[in-house]
Amino acid sequence: MRVLWVFAHPEPRSLTAQLRTAGIAALREAGHEVIESDLYAMNWNPVVTAEDFAHDGVERLDVADESEAALRTGRLAADIRAEHAKLAWADTVVLHFPLWWYGMPAIMKGWLDRVLVQGYAYGVRGPESGRTRRYGDGGLAGKRATAVVSVGAHAGLGPRGIHGDLTEVLFPLLHGTFFYTGMEVIEPVIIPGTNRVNHERFAAITADLRARLLALPTTPPIPYRHQDSGDYDGDWNLRPAEHPGGSGLGIHRLDSESRRAC
């Protein structure tokens, strides 16, 4: 694998940072190549501005259209172009972050906002059909992606837990970003109870992380329903024959019936 590891934590001595070190070491020891985007260490700018596109400020800034125009004409900011080069090199993307307020740190959200511009990761059209390629196809098709997420809570996680099912909590990233842009999505590595970890548990966590990472090339992706599978009607609603009577985020998985039965 050629892995782009995008990391977001401000403290290099944190547990999350130690897990990053262990995970990358495991991949490299197994012969995989890894490059990093350590966002805090890079002092990454998370804020989209007109300067990203060398926009003159005379006309109203339409971020989507202007970002695509800048992409086509080579006017994107240098730091964005550098991340595009990393993505072009990688066949696998790992986003690694602590869960803060049910989401990723703002600096990583800003990486997605600035890097995944229109015409590059989304808003890409099929040359023959003219249809927008998304949800199973798109600008990043052919790559695999997963997330490694540290969570402070040690209990109350799951379909009936007070904190919720974290795979659904991460739906905007897994389905709305990874899958939307065409990448195959591997179930995230969720590490609970990270506020208090002794040496014995740290060893168990790192062993599991290593195993999950080394299995990335052969792990079946989450079976999300493709946009053009025929499962959706003309208004992009799931057809009544698919998961009849069901609702919620889980219905967009082909294995939703079997998951509900369990």
LOVEX-760312 format. One record per atom (N, C-alpha, C, O): x, y, z; residue in three letters. Coordinates in steps of 0.1 Angstrom, whole numbers, plus 5000, padded with zeros to 4 digits. Layout:
LOVEX-760312
XYZALA;...
end
This chain:
LOVEX-760312
500849885000MET;500050005000MET;500950125000MET;502050125005MET;500350234995ARG;500950364996ARG;499950455004ARG;498850484999ARG;500250485016VAL;499350535026VAL;499650685029VAL;500750725032VAL;498550765027LEU;498650905032LEU;497950905046LEU;496750875047LEU;498750935056TRP;498250945070TRP;498051085074TRP;499051155076TRP;496851125075VAL;496551265079VAL;496151265094VAL;495251205098VAL;496951345101PHE;496951335116PHE;496551475122PHE;497051575117PHE;495751475132ALA;495351595139ALA;495251575154ALA;494351525159ALA;496351625161HIS;496351635175HIS;497451735179HIS;498551725173HIS;497151825188PRO;498151935191PRO;499251895199PRO;500251965200PRO;499151775206GLU;500151735216GLU;500951615211GLU;500351505210GLU;502251625207PRO;502951515202PRO;503251405212PRO;503751295209PRO;503051435225ARG;503251335236ARG;501851265240ARG;501851185249ARG;500851295232SER;499451235236SER;499451085232SER;500251035225SER;498451025238LEU;498150885234LEU;497850875219LEU;498350785213LEU;497050965214THR;496750965200THR;498050965191THR;498150895182THR;498951055195ALA;500251065188ALA;501050935189ALA;501650895180ALA;501050875201GLN;501750745203GLN;501150635194GLN;501850555188GLN;499750635193LEU;499150535184LEU;499450565169LEU;499650475161LEU;499650695165ARG;500050725152ARG;501450665149ARG;501650605139ARG;502350685159THR;503650635157THR;503650485156THR;504350425147THR;502950415164ALA;502850265163ALA;502250225151ALA;502650125145ALA;501150285146GLY;500450245134GLY;501350265122GLY;501450175113GLY;502050375120ILE;502850395109ILE;504050305109ILE;504450255099ILE;504650275121ALA;505750185122ALA;505350045117ALA;506049975110ALA;504150005121ALA;503649875117ALA;503549865102ALA;503849765096ALA;503049965096LEU;502849965081LEU;504249955074LEU;504449885065LEU;505150045079ARG;506450045073ARG;507249915075ARG;507949865066ARG;507049855087GLU;507749725089GLU;507249615080GLU;507949525077GLU;505949635076ALA;505349535067ALA;505649565052ALA;505149495043ALA;506449665049GLY;506849695036GLY;505949795029GLY;506149825017GLY;504949855036HIS;504149955030HIS;504850095031HIS;505650125040HIS;504450185022GLU;505050315021GLU;504050415028GLU;502850405026GLU;504550505036VAL;503650605043VAL;504250745042VAL;505450765044VAL;503350835038ILE;503650975040ILE;502651045049ILE;501550995050ILE;503051145056GLU;502151205066GLU;501851355062GLU;502551425056GLU;500651385067SER;500251525068SER;499851545083SER;498751525087SER;500851595091ASP;500651615105ASP;500151765106ASP;501051855106ASP;498851785107LEU;498351915105LEU;498752025115LEU;499052135111LEU;498851985127TYR;499252085137TYR;500752115135TYR;501152235136TYR;501552015133ALA;502952035131ALA;503252115118ALA;504152195117ALA;502352105108MET;502452185096MET;501952325097MET;502052405088MET;501252345109ASN;500552475110ASN;499552495099ASN;499552605093ASN;498852395096TRP;497952395085TRP;496852505087TRP;496252515098TRP;496652585076ASN;495552685077ASN;494252615073ASN;494052565062ASN;493252605083PRO;492052535080PRO;490952625074PRO;489852575071PRO;491152745071VAL;490152845067VAL;490152865052VAL;491252915047VAL;489052845045VAL;488952875031VAL;488853025029VAL;488053085036VAL;489653075021THR;489653215018THR;489853235002THR;490153144995THR;489553354998ALA;489753394984ALA;491153374979ALA;491453344967ALA;492153384989GLU;493553364985GLU;493853224981GLU;494853204973GLU;493053124985ASP;493252984980ASP;493152974965ASP;493752884959ASP;492453064959PHE;492153054945PHE;492653174937PHE;492353194925PHE;493553254944ALA;494053384937ALA;492853464932ALA;492953524921ALA;491753464939HIS;490553544935HIS;490853694937HIS;491353734947HIS;490453774927ASP;490753914928ASP;489853994937ASP;490154114939ASP;488753934941GLY;487854004951GLY;486854104944GLY;486054164951GLY;486954124931VAL;486054214924VAL;484654154923VAL;483654214927VAL;484654024919GLU;483353954918GLU;483053884931GLU;483953854938GLU;481753854933ARG;481353774944ARG;482053634944ARG;482153574933ARG;482553594955LEU;483353464956LEU;482353344957LEU;481653334967LEU;482353264946ASP;481553144947ASP;482653034949ASP;483353004940ASP;482652984961VAL;483752894965VAL;483852774956VAL;484952734952VAL;482752704953ALA;482852584945ALA;483352614931ALA;484252554927ALA;482752704924ASP;483152734911ASP;484552794910ASP;485252764901ASP;484852884919GLU;486152944919GLU;487252844922GLU;488352854916GLU;486952754931SER;487952654934SER;488252564922SER;489352524919SER;487152524914GLU;487352444902GLU;488152524892GLU;489052464885GLU;487852654890ALA;488552734880ALA;489952744884ALA;490852744875ALA;490252764897ALA;491652764901ALA;492452634899ALA;493552634895ALA;491652524901LEU;492252394899LEU;492652384884LEU;493752334881LEU;491752424875ARG;491952404861ARG;493152494855ARG;493752454846ARG;493252604862THR;494252704856THR;495552714865THR;496352794862THR;495652624874GLY;496952614882GLY;497052724892GLY;498152764896GLY;495852784897ARG;495952894906ARG;495652854920ARG;495652944929ARG;495452734923LEU;495252684937LEU;496552724945LEU;497652714941LEU;496252744958ALA;497352774967ALA;498352664968ALA;497952544966ALA;499552694970ALA;500652594970ALA;500452484980ALA;500752364978ALA;499952514992ASP;499752415002ASP;498652314998ASP;498652195002ASP;497552364991ILE;496552274986ILE;497152184975ILE;496852064975ILE;497952234966ARG;498552154956ARG;499452054961ARG;499551944956ARG;500152084972ALA;501051984979ALA;500251864984ALA;500651754983ALA;499051894990GLU;498151784995GLU;497651704983GLU;497451584984GLU;497351764972HIS;496851694960HIS;497951594955HIS;497651484951HIS;499151644956ALA;500251554951ALA;500351434960ALA;500651324956ALA;500151444973LYS;500151334983LYS;499051244980LYS;499251114979LYS;497851294977LEU;496651214974LEU;496851134961LEU;496451024960LEU;497451204951ALA;497751134938ALA;498651014940ALA;498550914933ALA;499651034949TRP;500550924952TRP;499950804959TRP;500250694957TRP;499050834968ALA;498450734978ALA;497350654971ALA;496650694963ALA;497350524975ASP;496150444972ASP;495250414984ASP;494150364983ASP;495750464996THR;495050445008THR;495150575016THR;496250625018THR;494050615022VAL;494050735030VAL;493550705044VAL;492550635046VAL;494350745054VAL;493950725069VAL;493850865075VAL;494750935075VAL;492650895080LEU;492451015088LEU;492450975103LEU;491650885107LEU;493351035111HIS;493550995125HIS;493351115134HIS;494051215132HIS;492351105143PHE;492051215151PHE;491351175164PHE;490751065164PHE;491351265174PRO;490451235186PRO;489051295183PRO;488851385175PRO;488051225189LEU;486651275187LEU;486451385196LEU;486451375208LEU;486151505191TRP;485851625199TRP;484451675195TRP;484251705183TRP;483551675205TRP;482251725203TRP;481651655191TRP;480951715182TRP;481751515191TYR;481151435180TYR;481651465166TYR;480951435157TYR;482851515165GLY;483451535152GLY;484951545153GLY;485551525164GLY;485551575142MET;486951585141MET;487451725146MET;486651815145MET;488651745150PRO;489151875152PRO;489051965140PRO;489051925129PRO;488852095143ALA;488552195133ALA;489652195122ALA;489352215110ALA;490852175126ILE;491952175117ILE;491852075106ILE;492252095095ILE;491351955110MET;491151845100MET;489951875091MET;489951845079MET;488851925097LYS;487751965089LYS;488152065078LYS;487752065067LYS;489052155083GLY;489552255073GLY;490452195063GLY;490552245052GLY;491152085066TRP;491952015055TRP;490951965045TRP;491251975033TRP;489851905049LEU;488851855039LEU;488251965031LEU;488151955019LEU;487952075038ASP;487352195031ASP;488252245021ASP;487752285010ASP;489452265023ARG;490352325014ARG;490952235003ARG;491252274992ARG;491152105007VAL;491852014997VAL;490851954988VAL;491151934976VAL;489651914992LEU;488751834984LEU;487851934976LEU;486651944978LEU;488452004967VAL;487752114959VAL;486952054948VAL;487151934944VAL;486052134943GLN;485152094932GLN;486052074919GLN;486952144917GLN;485651974912GLY;486351934900GLY;487551844903GLY;488151784894GLY;487851824916TYR;488951734920TYR;488451614927TYR;488551504923TYR;487751644938ALA;487151534946ALA;485651514944ALA;485151404946ALA;485051624941TYR;483551614938TYR;483251704927TYR;484051784922TYR;481951694922GLY;481551774911GLY;482251724898GLY;482351804888GLY;482651604898VAL;483351544886VAL;482251474878VAL;481451394884VAL;482251494865ARG;481151434856ARG;481751324847ARG;482851334843ARG;480951224845GLY;481351114836GLY;481451174822GLY;480551244818GLY;482451134814PRO;482751194801PRO;481651164791PRO;481351234782PRO;481051044793GLU;479950994783GLU;478551034788GLU;477751084780GLU;478251004801SER;476951024806SER;476651174809SER;475551224809SER;477751244813GLY;477551384818GLY;476951384832GLY;476751494838GLY;476751274839ARG;476251264852ARG;477351294862ARG;478451254860ARG;476951354873THR;477851374884THR;478251244891THR;477351164895THR;479551224892ARG;480051094898ARG;480151124913ARG;480851204918ARG;479351044921ARG;479451054935ARG;478850924941ARG;478250844935ARG;478950914954TYR;478450794962TYR;478850664955TYR;478050604949TYR;480150634956GLY;480650514950GLY;481450534938GLY;482150444933GLY;481550664933ASP;482350704922ASP;482750844925ASP;482050914933ASP;483650894917GLY;484051034920GLY;485551054917GLY;486250964912GLY;486051174921GLY;487351204918GLY;488451124925GLY;489551124920GLY;488051064936LEU;489050984944LEU;488750834942LEU;489250754950LEU;487950794932ALA;487750654930ALA;489050574928ALA;489950624922ALA;489050454933GLY;490250364932GLY;491050364944GLY;491950284946GLY;490750454954LYS;491450454966LYS;490650394977LYS;489350384976LYS;491250364988ARG;490550315000ARG;490750415011ARG;491750485011ARG;489850425021ALA;489950515031ALA;489450455044ALA;488450375044ALA;490050505055THR;489450465068THR;489850575078THR;490550675075THR;489250565090ALA;489550665101ALA;490050585113ALA;489550475116ALA;490950645120VAL;491450595133VAL;491050705143VAL;491450815143VAL;490150665153VAL;489450765161VAL;489650735176VAL;489150625180VAL;490250825183SER;490350805198SER;489150875204SER;488750985201SER;488550795214VAL;487350845220VAL;487550835236VAL;487950735241VAL;487150945243GLY;487350945257GLY;486450845264GLY;486850785274GLY;485150835260ALA;484150755267ALA;484550605265ALA;485050565255ALA;484350535276HIS;484650395276HIS;483450305276HIS;483550185274HIS;482250365278ALA;480950285278ALA;479850375272ALA;480150495269ALA;478750315270GLY;477650395264GLY;477750415249GLY;477150505244GLY;478550335243LEU;478750345229LEU;478050225222LEU;478250115226LEU;477350255211GLY;476650145204GLY;475250195201GLY;474850305204GLY;474450105194PRO;473050145189PRO;472150195201PRO;471250275198PRO;472350145213ARG;471450175224ARG;472250255235ARG;471650295245ARG;473450285232GLY;474250365242GLY;473950515241GLY;473550565231GLY;474150585253ILE;473850725254ILE;474650805244ILE;474250915240ILE;475850755241HIS;476750835232HIS;476450805217HIS;476950875209HIS;475650695215GLY;475350665201GLY;476250565195GLY;477350535200GLY;475850525183ASP;476650425175ASP;477650515167ASP;477350595159ASP;478950495171LEU;479950585165LEU;480150565150LEU;480650665144LEU;479750455145THR;479850445130THR;478850535124THR;479050595113THR;477650555130GLU;476650645125GLU;477150795129GLU;476850885121GLU;477750815140VAL;478250945143VAL;479250995133VAL;479351105129VAL;480050895127LEU;481050925117LEU;480450915103LEU;481250925093LEU;479150905102PHE;478550895088PHE;478951005079PHE;479150985067PHE;478951135084PRO;479351245075PRO;480751225069PRO;480951265057PRO;481651165076LEU;482951145071LEU;483051015062LEU;483551015051LEU;482450905067LEU;482550775060LEU;481750775047LEU;482250735037LEU;480550815048HIS;479650815037HIS;479650945029HIS;479750945017HIS;479551055037GLY;479451185030GLY;480651245025GLY;480651345017GLY;481851185029THR;483151235023THR;483851125016THR;484151145004THR;484251025023PHE;484950915017PHE;484250855005PHE;484650854994PHE;483050805008PHE;482250734998PHE;481750824987PHE;481650794975PHE;481350944991TYR;480851044982TYR;481851074971TYR;481551094959TYR;483151084975THR;484251114965THR;484750984958THR;485650994950THR;484150874960GLY;484450754953GLY;485250654959GLY;485550544954GLY;485750684971MET;486650584978MET;485950464984MET;484850484988MET;486550354984GLU;486050244992GLU;486350265007GLU;487450315010GLU;485350245015VAL;485450285029VAL;485550155038VAL;484750065038VAL;486650155046ILE;486850045055ILE;486350095069ILE;486550205073ILE;485749995076GLU;485150035089GLU;486250105098GLU;487450055098GLU;485850205104PRO;486850285112PRO;487450205124PRO;486750115129PRO;488650235128VAL;489150185140VAL;488850285151VAL;489350395152VAL;487950245160ILE;487450335171ILE;488050285184ILE;487850165188ILE;488750365191ILE;489450335203ILE;488850405214ILE;489150525217ILE;487950335222PRO;487250405233PRO;488150405246PRO;489150345247PRO;487650485256GLY;488350495269GLY;489750535269GLY;490550495276GLY;490050635260THR;491450675259THR;491850775269THR;493050825269THR;490950825278ASN;491350915288ASN;492150845299ASN;492950915306ASN;492050715301ARG;492750645311ARG;493250505305ARG;492350415303ARG;494450505302VAL;495050375295VAL;496350345302VAL;497250415303VAL;496350215308ASN;497550175314ASN;498450105304ASN;498050085292ASN;499650055308HIS;500549995299HIS;500049865292HIS;500249845280HIS;499349785300GLU;498749665295GLU;497749695284GLU;497749625274GLU;496849785287ARG;495849815277ARG;496449885265ARG;495949865254ARG;497449965267PHE;498050025255PHE;498649925246PHE;498549935234PHE;499249815252ALA;499749715243ALA;498649645235ALA;498849605224ALA;497549625242ALA;496449555235ALA;495849645224ALA;495549595213ALA;495749775227ILE;495249865217ILE;496149875205ILE;495649865193ILE;497449885207THR;498349895196THR;498449765188THR;498549765175THR;498249645194ALA;498249525187ALA;497049515178ALA;497149475167ALA;495849555183ASP;494649555175ASP;494749655163ASP;494349625152ASP;495349775166LEU;495549875156LEU;496449825145LEU;496149835133LEU;497549755149ARG;498449705139ARG;497749605130ARG;497849605118ARG;496949515136ALA;496249405129ALA;495249465119ALA;495149425107ALA;494549565123ARG;493549635115ARG;494149705103ARG;493649695092ARG;495349775106LEU;495949845095LEU;496549755085LEU;496449775073LEU;497249645089LEU;497849545080LEU;496849475072LEU;497149425061LEU;495549465076ALA;494549405069ALA;493749495059ALA;492849445052ALA;494149625059LEU;493449715050LEU;493349675036LEU;492249695030LEU;494349615030PRO;494249585015PRO;493149475012PRO;492649475001PRO;492849395022THR;491949275020THR;490649285027THR;489749205025THR;490549385036THR;489249395044THR;488149445035THR;488249545027THR;487049375034PRO;485849415026PRO;485449555030PRO;485349585042PRO;485149645021PRO;484649775024PRO;483249775030PRO;482549675028PRO;482849885036ILE;481449895040ILE;480549895028ILE;480849965018ILE;479549805028PRO;478749795015PRO;477649905014PRO;476449875014PRO;478150025012TYR;477250135010TYR;476550114996TYR;477250064987TYR;475350164995ARG;474650154982ARG;475250264972ARG;475250384976ARG;475550224960HIS;476050314950HIS;474950404945HIS;473850364944HIS;475250524942GLN;474250624936GLN;473550564924GLN;472350574923GLN;474350504915ASP;473750454903ASP;473450304903ASP;473450234892ASP;473150254915SER;472850104916SER;471450074912SER;471149954910SER;470650174911GLY;469150154909GLY;468350144921GLY;467150134921GLY;469050154933ASP;468350154946ASP;467650284949ASP;466750284958ASP;467950394942TYR;467350524945TYR;466550564934TYR;466750534922TYR;465450644937ASP;464650694927ASP;465150824921ASP;466350864924ASP;464450894913GLY;464851014906GLY;465151134915GLY;465851224912GLY;464651124927ASP;464851234937ASP;465851184948ASP;466051244958ASP;466551074945TRP;467651024954TRP;467150974967TRP;467850974977TRP;465850924967ASN;465350854979ASN;465350704977ASN;465150664965ASN;465650634987LEU;465750484986LEU;464350434982LEU;463350474988LEU;464350354972ARG;463050294967ARG;462350214977ARG;463050154986ARG;461050214978PRO;460250144988PRO;460649994989PRO;460549935000PRO;461049934978ALA;461349794978ALA;462649764985ALA;462849644989ALA;463449864987GLU;464749844994GLU;464549885009GLU;464149995012GLU;464849785017HIS;464649795032HIS;463249855035HIS;463249965041HIS;462149795031PRO;460849845033PRO;460549885047PRO;460849805056PRO;460050005049GLY;459650045062GLY;460850105070GLY;460650155081GLY;462050095065GLY;463250135072GLY;463550285070GLY;463050345061GLY;464250335080SER;464650475078SER;465950495086SER;466450395093SER;466550615086GLY;467750635093GLY;469050605084GLY;468850565072GLY;470150635089LEU;471450635082LEU;471750485077LEU;472350475066LEU;471350395085GLY;471750255082GLY;471150195069GLY;471750105064GLY;470050255065ILE;469450195053ILE;470250215040ILE;470050155030ILE;471350295041HIS;472150325029HIS;473250215028HIS;474150225019HIS;473250115037ARG;474150005036ARG;473349885031ARG;472249865034ARG;474049815022LEU;473349695016LEU;473149585026LEU;472249505025LEU;473949585037ASP;473749485048ASP;472849535059ASP;472849485070ASP;472049645056SER;471249705067SER;470249605073SER;469949605085SER;469649515064GLU;468649425069GLU;469249325079GLU;468649305090GLU;470449275075SER;471049175084SER;471549235097SER;471449175107SER;472049365096ARG;472449435108ARG;471249465117ARG;471449445130ARG;470049495112ARG;468949515120ARG;468449385127ARG;468049385138ARG;468549275119ALA;468149145125ALA;468949105137ALA;468549035146ALA;470249145137CYS;471149115148CYS;470849195160CYS;471449175170CYS;
end
